Every structure is written in C-alpha cells, then in structure tokens.
Amino acid sequence: MDTNWSVRLDPETRTLGSRAASRLRELIRDGVLAPGTRLPAEPELARRLGVSRPTLRAAVTELIGDLLLVRRRGVGTFVSAAPRPAHGLERLTGTGRDIALRGQRPGTTGLRVRHVLANPALAAALCVEPGVPVVQLTRTRTADGVPVAHCADWVPTDLLPEPGALDAFGAEESLHDRLAALGLPLRQAVTRLVPVVPDADLRDRLDLASDAPLLLLEQRHFPVAPGDRVALFSRHWYDTARIDLQLVRRG
C-alpha cells in the first residue's frame, strides 16, 4: 500500500491544485483512502500531500464536485461510499491528461503534423469553405506503454498567429495547452460518441488482435473568444478494452 502521499510532478497538469486533486484520486482508486474513510484533518492532510491548505481546499472542492468526496457538516470530509471513476468525459481536457488522471503514464507514438486543404467533409465539420488550409495532427496515445487511443485533430490555419505555429508541436505536449498559449483557449466541445469497427490502419496503430468495435469521440471545440468559429475538430478512437471511459451525469 502506498504510504507516500506527496503530490507528484505531472507535466500535463498545470496547477498544483490539479496535481493535488489527481493525487487524491489515485489514493482513492488504489484503496489507500477506502470508501467511507474520513479524510485526515486539513493541516495533517496538507502536510502529507506537501501542499498549502488553500491548495488542498481547492483539490477537495474539485473531488466533492466529482462526487468522489462528501462533506458532512460538523463531522468531516469522507470518501464516498461508492466512489465515482477517477475521471470522466464531462471534463474538457486533453487525452494525455485524461490518462494521467487515471493514475497511468501517458505517452505518444507516431506523431505527424501536416498542412492540408479541407475536403468537403472536414470543411463541414469546421464550418469553413472547402479548400481552406488546415493543420492536421495525428498521433497514438499510450497508457503505461500500451496503445489506448488514436487521435486526429484539425485546426484552421487562419486562427493561428502564424501558419507554422504548430509545426514544432512536441510528442508529449497537450494540444489544449498549446492552443491556449497561442491565444486560442478552448471553452467547450460538442461531442458525438460512435462505436466503429476498426480498419486495418487503426488495428495496426492500436496493436489490436481483433476487429472488436472502438469508441469514436468526434468533437467540435469552440474557443473562449466570442463567436461561433470551430477552433478544433477532433476524432479520437478509444480501445475501451484497455481504457475505461465513463460519464458522470447529474440530476
């Protein structure tokens, strides 16, 4: 059992509060904090995690919102009796961070950045005219070295500060973070979930032994800036036999 509760370095998680929340998720997932367990007092928990008390409060608030923790007035904060999954599709984050939040090591193979012209289908998805320049990024994401998802993303070139802004995109970078750094932070995505039978290319990229269906997440992302432009269109194919995708629905 893990006796070291200290927050770990996570290159895909930007804030210390998010890393603290991620570490608490790991402790719950691994059974170190079992269902029904009362959390240590705030000063003690902050010390064990190696964070400040305000940072700890932000992390605990996040997990309460995810229904992993429940606060009982005058008693304390407890791990939910039936904890929810560590991370769900309701959060708009990159695939790498999704993997990290599940306590696994994200990785990348086969990254390719290309400049293409939008065909009619892609133009319709991006709400642009056919033939406009688009940056296409493709890569396969791994969890602890095992391929779990193949990702294809397209960004209209005219939304970038310069056409080559994504040419040096790194294999382990977060596309969401890079777009935010380029002045194009994303605020929401409209997602379509479709089961698909993998073709030969997907079977090879994901090292699949059968043609069991994959789950395709097809998403149109919209930026923070006002307007109805689609800043990013993505198609991510997940092998759900290797990665558990869950959605928290609230009434």
KATA-V358006 format. One record per residue. N is the residue number from 1. PHI is phi in radians with two decimals (999 if undefined). NEAR is the number of other ideal C-beta (glycine too) atoms within 10 Angstrom. Layout:
N/PHI/NEAR  N/PHI/NEAR
This chain:
1/999/6  2/-1.26/10  3/-1.78/6  4/-1.72/9  5/-1.61/17  6/-0.99/10  7/-1.13/22  8/-1.75/13  9/-1.22/6  10/-2.33/17  11/-1.10/13  12/-1.67/21  13/-1.96/22  14/-1.38/14  15/-1.83/11  16/-1.11/17  17/-1.06/21  18/-1.17/21  19/-1.18/20  20/-1.13/26  21/-1.10/26  22/-1.10/25  23/-1.16/24  24/-1.10/26  25/-1.05/24  26/-1.08/20  27/-1.11/21  28/-1.26/22  29/-1.06/17  30/-1.45/12  31/1.47/12  32/-1.10/16  33/-1.89/22  34/-1.37/11  35/-0.94/13  36/1.54/12  37/-1.22/16  38/-1.48/12  39/-1.16/19  40/-1.01/16  41/-0.99/11  42/-0.90/14  43/-1.06/10  44/-1.20/10  45/-1.16/19  46/-1.07/19  47/-1.12/15  48/-1.19/17  49/-1.43/21  50/1.33/15  51/-2.27/21  52/-1.33/13  53/-1.16/12  54/-1.06/10  55/-1.12/20  56/-1.08/24  57/-1.06/15  58/-1.10/17  59/-1.15/27  60/-1.13/21  61/-1.06/14  62/-1.09/19  63/-1.28/24  64/-1.14/14  65/-1.09/12  66/-1.53/20  67/1.20/15  68/-1.42/24  69/-2.13/23  70/-2.34/15  71/-1.73/12  72/-1.90/9  73/-0.98/5  74/1.36/4  75/-2.06/8  76/2.57/13  77/-1.96/18  78/-2.17/16  79/-1.24/22  80/-0.96/17  81/-1.05/8  82/-2.22/8  83/-0.99/20  84/-1.32/16  85/-1.01/18  86/-1.08/21  87/-2.72/25  88/-2.17/16  89/-1.28/15  90/-1.22/11  91/-1.64/12  92/-1.56/13  93/-2.35/18  94/-1.29/22  95/-1.07/26  96/-1.06/28  97/-1.23/22  98/-0.96/25  99/-1.14/22  100/-1.10/24  101/-1.18/24  102/-1.56/20  103/1.43/19  104/-1.96/18  105/-1.58/12  106/-1.33/23  107/-2.58/19  108/-2.48/17  109/-2.31/13  110/1.16/12  111/-1.12/15  112/-2.50/9  113/-2.00/15  114/-2.33/11  115/-1.84/13  116/-2.27/12  117/-1.81/12  118/-1.15/22  119/-1.36/11  120/-0.98/10  121/-1.16/9  122/-1.18/17  123/-1.07/17  124/-1.13/12  125/-1.17/17  126/-1.59/21  127/1.03/12  128/-2.25/21  129/-1.38/9  130/-0.98/12  131/1.64/11  132/-1.32/14  133/-1.21/14  134/-2.43/22  135/-1.62/22  136/-1.97/17  137/-2.09/20  138/-2.24/16  139/-2.91/24  140/-1.86/20  141/-1.70/24  142/-2.07/21  143/-2.17/22  144/0.95/13  145/1.48/9  146/-1.79/13  147/-1.14/21  148/-2.16/26  149/-2.70/26  150/-1.96/25  151/-2.11/21  152/-2.23/15  153/-2.31/23  154/-2.30/22  155/-2.21/25  156/-1.04/21  157/-1.08/20  158/-1.23/11  159/-1.50/21  160/-1.56/18  161/-1.11/9  162/-2.69/9  163/-1.00/12  164/-1.62/12  165/-1.07/19  166/-1.87/21  167/-1.09/11  168/-1.71/9  169/-1.02/15  170/-1.48/9  171/-1.02/10  172/-1.74/13  173/-1.28/19  174/-1.56/20  175/-1.14/21  176/-1.04/21  177/-1.17/17  178/-1.14/18  179/-1.12/23  180/-1.09/15  181/-1.15/12  182/-1.56/15  183/1.49/13  184/-2.29/22  185/-1.18/14  186/-1.71/19  187/-1.92/11  188/-2.82/12  189/-2.44/16  190/-1.73/10  191/-2.03/15  192/-2.01/10  193/-1.86/13  194/-2.40/12  195/-1.32/10  196/-2.35/13  197/-1.48/10  198/-1.21/20  199/-1.50/9  200/-1.07/9  201/-1.13/9  202/-1.17/18  203/-1.07/16  204/-1.25/13  205/-1.12/18  206/-1.73/21  207/0.94/12  208/-1.58/17  209/-1.61/7  210/-2.51/8  211/-1.80/12  212/-1.04/13  213/-1.03/15  214/-1.78/22  215/-1.79/16  216/-1.64/18  217/-1.81/19  218/-1.87/17  219/-2.26/21  220/-1.93/17  221/-1.72/22  222/-2.04/16  223/-1.41/20  224/-1.14/12  225/-1.04/12  226/-1.00/6  227/2.17/8  228/-1.94/7  229/-1.18/15  230/-1.49/21  231/-1.51/22  232/-2.68/23  233/-2.02/24  234/-2.36/21  235/-2.28/18  236/-2.07/19  237/-1.78/22  238/-1.89/22  239/-1.54/21  240/-1.29/14  241/-1.33/13  242/-1.99/16  243/-2.40/19  244/-1.64/12  245/-1.71/16  246/-2.34/11  247/-2.23/10  248/-1.56/15  249/-1.94/6  250/-2.03/6  251/-1.65/2
